[in-house]
Amino acid sequence: MIDKVVASADEAIADIPDGASLAVGGFGLCGIPVTLIDALHRAGTTNLETISNNCGVDDWGLGILLRDARIRRTISSYVGENKEFARQYLAGELEVVLTPQGTLAEKLRAGGAGIPGFYTKAGVGTQVSEGGLPQKYDAEGGIAVASAPKEVRSFGGVDYVLEEALTPDFGLVHAWKGDRHGNLVFHATAMNFNPLCAMAGRITIAEVEELVEPGELDPEHIHTPGIFVQRVVLAANAEKRIEKRTVALARPGQAASAHNAGSPRQAGA
Protein backbone atom coordinates (compact mmCIF):
# COMPACT_ATOMS: atom_id res chain seq x y z
CA MET A 1 0.00 0.00 0.00
CA ILE A 2 1.09 3.58 -0.67
CA ASP A 3 2.29 5.74 2.20
CA LYS A 4 0.30 8.95 1.63
CA VAL A 5 1.81 11.06 4.40
CA VAL A 6 3.47 14.32 3.35
CA ALA A 7 5.81 16.32 5.54
CA SER A 8 3.86 19.57 5.80
CA ALA A 9 0.66 21.33 4.85
CA ASP A 10 2.64 23.61 2.55
CA GLU A 11 3.90 20.58 0.64
CA ALA A 12 0.44 19.02 0.60
CA ILE A 13 -1.19 21.99 -1.17
CA ALA A 14 1.79 23.04 -3.30
CA ASP A 15 0.26 21.88 -6.60
CA ILE A 16 -3.16 23.52 -6.11
CA PRO A 17 -3.16 26.05 -8.95
CA ASP A 18 -4.83 29.42 -9.26
CA GLY A 19 -8.40 28.91 -10.44
CA ALA A 20 -8.85 25.51 -8.80
CA SER A 21 -12.15 24.32 -7.34
CA LEU A 22 -12.05 23.14 -3.72
CA ALA A 23 -14.53 21.21 -1.61
CA VAL A 24 -13.77 22.26 1.97
CA GLY A 25 -15.10 20.27 4.92
CA GLY A 26 -16.59 21.61 8.11
CA PHE A 27 -19.70 23.34 9.39
CA GLY A 28 -19.36 26.81 10.83
CA LEU A 29 -15.98 26.62 12.56
CA CYS A 30 -16.36 22.94 13.46
CA GLY A 31 -14.08 20.47 11.75
CA ILE A 32 -12.63 22.88 9.21
CA PRO A 33 -9.18 22.12 7.69
CA VAL A 34 -7.65 25.33 9.03
CA THR A 35 -4.05 24.11 8.68
CA LEU A 36 -4.52 23.49 4.95
CA ILE A 37 -6.41 26.76 4.50
CA ASP A 38 -3.59 28.67 6.20
CA ALA A 39 -1.07 26.97 3.90
CA LEU A 40 -3.10 28.00 0.85
CA HIS A 41 -3.14 31.54 2.17
CA ARG A 42 0.65 31.54 2.59
CA ALA A 43 1.07 30.16 -0.92
CA GLY A 44 -0.86 33.09 -2.42
CA THR A 45 -3.20 30.81 -4.36
CA THR A 46 -6.04 32.86 -5.85
CA ASN A 47 -9.08 32.92 -8.16
CA LEU A 48 -10.49 29.93 -6.29
CA GLU A 49 -13.92 28.37 -6.40
CA THR A 50 -14.91 26.99 -3.01
CA ILE A 51 -17.63 24.47 -2.23
CA SER A 52 -18.39 24.59 1.46
CA ASN A 53 -21.36 24.85 3.77
CA ASN A 54 -20.21 28.36 4.67
CA CYS A 55 -17.23 30.62 4.04
CA GLY A 56 -15.69 30.93 7.47
CA VAL A 57 -15.83 34.11 9.51
CA ASP A 58 -14.14 37.41 8.81
CA ASP A 59 -10.77 36.53 10.32
CA TRP A 60 -10.58 32.75 10.26
CA GLY A 61 -11.02 29.69 8.06
CA LEU A 62 -12.01 30.42 4.48
CA GLY A 63 -12.65 33.96 5.65
CA ILE A 64 -8.94 34.79 5.40
CA LEU A 65 -8.90 33.77 1.72
CA LEU A 66 -12.07 35.75 1.12
CA ARG A 67 -10.66 38.80 2.91
CA ASP A 68 -7.71 38.91 0.53
CA ALA A 69 -9.90 38.42 -2.57
CA ARG A 70 -8.60 34.92 -3.27
CA ILE A 71 -12.09 33.44 -3.83
CA ARG A 72 -13.96 34.34 -7.02
CA ARG A 73 -16.93 32.00 -6.66
CA THR A 74 -18.45 29.96 -3.86
CA ILE A 75 -21.15 27.30 -3.69
CA SER A 76 -22.58 27.45 -0.17
CA SER A 77 -25.72 27.01 1.86
CA TYR A 78 -25.10 29.26 4.88
CA VAL A 79 -23.31 32.59 4.67
CA GLY A 80 -24.77 34.63 7.51
CA GLU A 81 -21.75 35.05 9.80
CA ASN A 82 -19.34 36.84 7.47
CA LYS A 83 -19.72 40.60 6.90
CA GLU A 84 -16.97 40.70 4.29
CA PHE A 85 -18.76 37.93 2.38
CA ALA A 86 -21.93 40.04 2.27
CA ARG A 87 -19.99 43.14 1.22
CA GLN A 88 -18.20 41.39 -1.66
CA TYR A 89 -21.39 39.71 -2.87
CA LEU A 90 -23.44 42.92 -2.89
CA ALA A 91 -20.55 44.86 -4.48
CA GLY A 92 -20.29 42.43 -7.37
CA GLU A 93 -16.87 41.12 -6.35
CA LEU A 94 -17.96 37.56 -5.49
CA GLU A 95 -20.17 35.06 -7.28
CA VAL A 96 -22.37 33.09 -4.88
CA VAL A 97 -24.36 29.96 -5.74
CA LEU A 98 -26.75 29.53 -2.80
CA THR A 99 -27.74 25.88 -2.45
CA PRO A 100 -30.10 24.17 0.02
CA GLN A 101 -27.99 22.47 2.66
CA GLY A 102 -29.20 18.92 2.09
CA THR A 103 -28.90 19.39 -1.66
CA LEU A 104 -25.32 20.58 -1.26
CA ALA A 105 -24.47 17.51 0.81
CA GLU A 106 -26.06 15.17 -1.74
CA LYS A 107 -24.34 16.92 -4.68
CA LEU A 108 -21.00 16.14 -3.04
CA ARG A 109 -21.97 12.58 -2.12
CA ALA A 110 -23.25 11.90 -5.62
CA GLY A 111 -20.03 13.24 -7.13
CA GLY A 112 -17.99 10.88 -4.98
CA ALA A 113 -20.25 7.95 -5.84
CA GLY A 114 -20.05 8.54 -9.59
CA ILE A 115 -23.69 9.63 -9.89
CA PRO A 116 -23.97 12.60 -12.29
CA GLY A 117 -27.25 13.96 -10.95
CA PHE A 118 -30.37 13.30 -8.87
CA TYR A 119 -33.89 14.58 -8.35
CA THR A 120 -35.01 16.25 -5.12
CA LYS A 121 -38.10 18.08 -3.86
CA ALA A 122 -35.98 20.77 -2.19
CA GLY A 123 -36.36 24.03 -4.08
CA VAL A 124 -39.28 23.07 -6.32
CA GLY A 125 -41.48 26.09 -7.00
CA THR A 126 -38.77 28.58 -5.98
CA GLN A 127 -35.94 30.37 -7.77
CA VAL A 128 -33.78 27.34 -6.99
CA SER A 129 -35.66 25.45 -9.72
CA GLU A 130 -37.21 28.28 -11.72
CA GLY A 131 -34.01 30.32 -12.10
CA GLY A 132 -33.37 34.00 -11.58
CA LEU A 133 -31.58 33.69 -8.23
CA PRO A 134 -28.88 36.42 -8.16
CA GLN A 135 -25.42 34.84 -8.25
CA LYS A 136 -23.40 37.95 -9.00
CA TYR A 137 -24.19 41.65 -9.01
CA ASP A 138 -22.61 44.37 -11.10
CA ALA A 139 -21.05 47.54 -9.70
CA GLU A 140 -24.40 49.39 -9.95
CA GLY A 141 -26.30 46.75 -7.99
CA GLY A 142 -27.93 45.10 -10.99
CA ILE A 143 -27.90 41.34 -11.50
CA ALA A 144 -24.91 40.39 -13.64
CA VAL A 145 -25.31 36.61 -13.33
CA ALA A 146 -28.54 34.81 -12.42
CA SER A 147 -29.19 31.12 -11.91
CA ALA A 148 -30.57 29.18 -14.86
CA PRO A 149 -33.83 27.21 -14.74
CA LYS A 150 -33.46 23.52 -13.89
CA GLU A 151 -35.30 20.52 -15.19
CA VAL A 152 -38.36 19.55 -13.16
CA ARG A 153 -40.00 16.12 -13.51
CA SER A 154 -42.96 14.47 -11.85
CA PHE A 155 -42.62 11.13 -10.05
CA GLY A 156 -45.76 9.64 -8.55
CA GLY A 157 -47.54 12.94 -9.01
CA VAL A 158 -44.88 14.91 -7.12
CA ASP A 159 -42.50 17.39 -8.76
CA TYR A 160 -38.75 17.06 -8.31
CA VAL A 161 -35.90 19.25 -9.54
CA LEU A 162 -32.77 17.86 -11.18
CA GLU A 163 -29.53 18.72 -9.39
CA GLU A 164 -26.09 17.93 -10.82
CA ALA A 165 -23.30 16.35 -8.80
CA LEU A 166 -20.12 18.19 -7.77
CA THR A 167 -16.62 16.84 -8.50
CA PRO A 168 -14.15 19.59 -7.53
CA ASP A 169 -10.45 19.51 -8.33
CA PHE A 170 -9.45 19.11 -4.68
CA GLY A 171 -11.07 18.12 -1.39
CA LEU A 172 -9.66 19.57 1.83
CA VAL A 173 -10.79 17.87 5.05
CA HIS A 174 -10.01 17.72 8.77
CA ALA A 175 -10.09 14.36 10.56
CA TRP A 176 -9.54 13.26 14.13
CA LYS A 177 -7.41 10.25 13.22
CA GLY A 178 -5.88 8.95 10.03
CA ASP A 179 -3.38 6.30 9.03
CA ARG A 180 -0.65 6.30 6.41
CA HIS A 181 -2.95 4.70 3.85
CA GLY A 182 -5.43 7.57 4.09
CA ASN A 183 -8.15 5.88 6.15
CA LEU A 184 -9.92 8.55 8.22
CA VAL A 185 -11.98 8.78 11.39
CA PHE A 186 -13.91 11.97 12.16
CA HIS A 187 -15.00 13.10 15.63
CA ALA A 188 -18.56 14.00 16.57
CA THR A 189 -20.00 16.87 14.52
CA ALA A 190 -16.87 17.09 12.37
CA MET A 191 -18.62 14.21 10.58
CA ASN A 192 -20.73 16.91 8.88
CA PHE A 193 -19.37 17.74 5.40
CA ASN A 194 -15.90 16.25 5.77
CA PRO A 195 -16.64 12.70 4.54
CA LEU A 196 -18.63 14.13 1.59
CA CYS A 197 -15.84 16.53 0.56
CA ALA A 198 -13.33 13.70 0.86
CA MET A 199 -15.42 11.58 -1.52
CA ALA A 200 -16.06 14.33 -4.05
CA GLY A 201 -12.56 15.74 -4.57
CA ARG A 202 -10.55 14.39 -7.49
CA ILE A 203 -7.53 14.81 -5.21
CA THR A 204 -8.29 14.80 -1.49
CA ILE A 205 -5.91 16.14 1.15
CA ALA A 206 -6.61 15.31 4.78
CA GLU A 207 -5.16 17.01 7.82
CA VAL A 208 -5.35 14.73 10.86
CA GLU A 209 -5.01 15.44 14.57
CA GLU A 210 -3.50 12.03 15.21
CA LEU A 211 -1.51 9.93 12.74
CA VAL A 212 -1.50 6.18 13.39
CA GLU A 213 0.06 3.20 11.68
CA PRO A 214 -1.90 0.98 9.29
CA GLY A 215 -3.92 -1.60 11.20
CA GLU A 216 -4.39 0.54 14.30
CA LEU A 217 -7.80 1.82 13.22
CA ASP A 218 -10.73 -0.51 13.74
CA PRO A 219 -12.03 -1.20 10.20
CA GLU A 220 -15.61 -0.94 11.46
CA HIS A 221 -14.96 2.58 12.74
CA ILE A 222 -13.36 4.03 9.61
CA HIS A 223 -15.60 6.75 8.16
CA THR A 224 -13.69 7.44 4.93
CA PRO A 225 -11.66 4.65 3.31
CA GLY A 226 -8.20 5.52 2.03
CA ILE A 227 -9.28 4.98 -1.59
CA PHE A 228 -10.77 8.48 -1.47
CA VAL A 229 -7.67 10.15 0.01
CA GLN A 230 -4.43 10.96 -1.81
CA ARG A 231 -2.47 12.91 0.85
CA VAL A 232 -2.34 12.99 4.63
CA VAL A 233 -0.62 15.61 6.79
CA LEU A 234 -0.33 15.70 10.57
CA ALA A 235 -1.95 18.78 12.15
CA ALA A 236 -1.71 17.87 15.82
CA ASN A 237 -1.91 21.46 17.08
CA ALA A 238 -4.58 22.83 14.78
CA GLU A 239 -6.38 25.70 16.46
CA LYS A 240 -10.06 25.26 17.29
CA ARG A 241 -12.30 28.26 17.75
CA ILE A 242 -15.80 28.76 19.05
CA GLU A 243 -17.95 30.70 16.64
CA LYS A 244 -20.07 32.48 19.25
CA ARG A 245 -19.77 33.07 22.97
CA THR A 246 -22.56 34.33 25.18
CA VAL A 247 -22.76 35.47 28.77
CA ALA A 248 -25.41 34.01 31.06
CA LEU A 249 -27.48 36.43 33.07
CA ALA A 250 -26.48 36.33 36.72
CA ARG A 251 -28.88 35.11 39.33
CA PRO A 252 -29.31 37.36 42.38
CA GLY A 253 -26.14 37.18 44.44
CA GLN A 254 -24.12 35.40 41.73
CA ALA A 255 -21.58 36.72 39.26
CA ALA A 256 -22.28 36.31 35.55
CA SER A 257 -20.52 33.30 34.06
CA ALA A 258 -19.27 33.07 30.51
CA HIS A 259 -20.06 29.84 28.77
CA ASN A 260 -19.94 28.43 25.30
CA ALA A 261 -23.33 28.55 23.74
CA GLY A 262 -24.01 28.33 20.04
CA SER A 263 -25.12 25.16 18.34
CA PRO A 264 -23.95 21.60 19.08
CA ARG A 265 -21.56 21.84 16.15
CA GLN A 266 -18.88 23.50 18.32
CA ALA A 267 -18.71 20.45 20.55
CA GLY A 268 -17.28 18.26 17.82
CA ALA A 269 -14.61 20.62 16.58
N, C-alpha and C positions, 0 to 999 in steps of 0.2 A: 504493500500500500504506500501511497505517496505521503511524505511528511509535508504538510501544508503550512507549517509555522514559518512566519517571516519575522525578521529581527525587530522591526519597529513599524509604527503606524505610518510614518513618512514613506517607508519602503513599500508598504502595502498599497498605498494609494498613488504611487508615483506615476503609474501609467494611465490614470484617469485624465482624459484630455479635456480641454475647453469644449463646451457644447455637449458634454455627456449627459445622459439621463440617469438619475439615481433614485432607487427606491430606498427610503431611509426609515428604519424601524423606530418604534417608540410611540408613546401616546402622552401628549403634554410633555412633561420633562421626565417621564418614567421610561426607563429602558432605552434611552436614546444613545446612539454610538458616538458620544461626545469626543472620544479620543480620535476617532477617524475624521470627524467633522473638523476638529482643531487642526489636524494634519492637512486637510484640504485647504483650510484657510491659510496656513503657512505656505503652502505650495503656490498660492495665487490662482488656483483654478477658477475659471469664470464661465459665464454664459451657460450656466447649468439649468437643467430641467429637473426639479425634484418632485418625487411622488411620496407623500408622507401625510399622515393624518393631520398634522398641523405644521407650522413653520417655526417652531421654537418660540422664544420670547426675545425681547429687544436686544438682550446682551448675552444670550447663551443658546447653545444648540445651533440649529439652522439659522437662527436669528443673526448670528455673526456673519454668515455668508450673505444674508439678505441685506444687512446694514451696509456692507461694502459693495453692493450692487453686483454680486457674483451670480445671482439667480435671475434668469430671464422669464422663467415659466414654472408654475407649480400646480400640481394636481393634488388637491387637499379637500378635507371635509370639515375641518374646524380651524378657524383662523382668528378667533376673537380675542386673543391675548397679546397681540403684537401690534403696537401702534405704528411702527415703521412699515409693517406689511400693509396696513390700511392706507397709509400715506402714498406708498408706491403704487398700489393698485388704483387708487382714485386719481393719481397724477399721470397715469398712463405709462408708468415705468415698469410694470410687472403684469404679466399675463397670468390669470388665475382661472383654473378649471375646477369649479366647486362641484363636488361629487358626494352623493349620500354616503354616509360612513360604511354601512354594510355593503353597498355596491362597490366602494373602493376596495374593501377587504376581498370581496369575491373576484374583482378584476385582477388583483395580484395573485390570488390562489389559482384562478383559471390559467393565468399566464404560466405559472410554475407547473401546472398539470398538463400543459399542452392543449388546452381548450381555447379556441380562438374567440369565443363569445358565448353569451348566455342571455336568457330572458328573465326579467324581474319586474315585479309590480311597483317597486320603489320609483317614484318620479313620474308615473303615468298621469297624464292630465295636467302636467306642470311644464315649465320651461325646460326642465331636465329632458323631457321627451319631445316637446313641441319646438324647441329651439328658441333662440333670442336671448338666452342668458348672457349678460355682459361678461366677456372674458378679458377684454382689455379696452381701456379708454384712451382717447386721444388727449392732447394737451388742453383742449378746450372743454373737456368733460363729455364729449360725445362718445358713442360706442364705436370703437375701431374694429374690434373683433367680437362677434357674437357666436354662441354655440349653434351648431347645425341641428336640424330636426333628426330624430332617430326613428328607426323602424319600430312600429308597434304592431303586434299580432295578438290574435285572440286564441286562447286555449281554454276549452271548457266554458266558454262564454265570458271569460275574464281577460282583460287586456294586459299585455306585458310589453315592456320596452327592451329592445336589444342593446346590450352593453358589450363593448369589445374588451378583451383581456389586455393586460399590461405586461410587457416584457422589456424592462429597462436595461440599459447597458450594464449597470452595476447595482448590486444590493449591498447596503451597509447596515450591519446589525450589531446589537449588543447582547451577549449571552452571559449567563452566570458561570457556566462551566463549558469547556470544550476540550477535545483531545486533538492529537496531532493529525488525525485523519479528517478533521472537520466536523465530527459529530458534536451537536450542541444541545445544551440543556438551559432553558430559560427559567427565571425565578418569578413566581407570582404574576403580577399584572404586566411584567415585561414580556409575557406571552402574547400580548396584544398583536401588534403588527409585525413583530420581528420574524416569526416563522414564515409569514406570507412574503415579506420582502426577501428573505433568504431564498425562497422557492423561485420567485419571479426574476431575480437578477440573472443576466447571462453570465456575469462574473460576480460572485458574492464574497465579500470580505467581512469576517466576523472578529470583533474585539471581544475577548473573554476575560472575566474577572479571575478565573482560576483555570490554569492549563494542566491537564492530566495526561497520563500516558494511555495509549490504546488498550482497551480492555478494562479500564478502571470504571467507566460509566456503565451502569446497568442498561443493557439494551432495551429493556421495557420502559425505561425512563428517558430515553433520548427523544427530544422533540423534533429536531431537524437532523436527518441523516447526512453524513458527510458528502454524499453524492451531489448535494446542492451547494456545497461550500468549496471555494477554490483557495482561500487564504485565511489564516488564523493569526491573530496578533494578541499577545498578552497585554491587558490593560488593568492591572491589579489595583491601581490607585485612581481609577477614573472617578472624577468628582460627581456627586449626586446632589441635586438641588431639589428643594421643595418649591412648587410653583406659587403657592399662596400660603401666607401665614395669617392667622387671625388671633385676636386677643379676647379671651372670655371675660364677660362682665363679672366683676367681683361681687360676691355675696357680702352682706353686711358684716363687717369685722374681718374680712379676708382681703388680701392683696390680689390684684388681677394676675392671672397666670397665662403666659403665652403657651399656645399649643399648636400643633400642626393640624390644620383642618383640611379643607379641600376634599377632593374625591378620593376613593380608595386606591386610585392609580398610583399615588405617591408611595404607598406602602410597599409596592413591589419593585421600586426603582433599584 
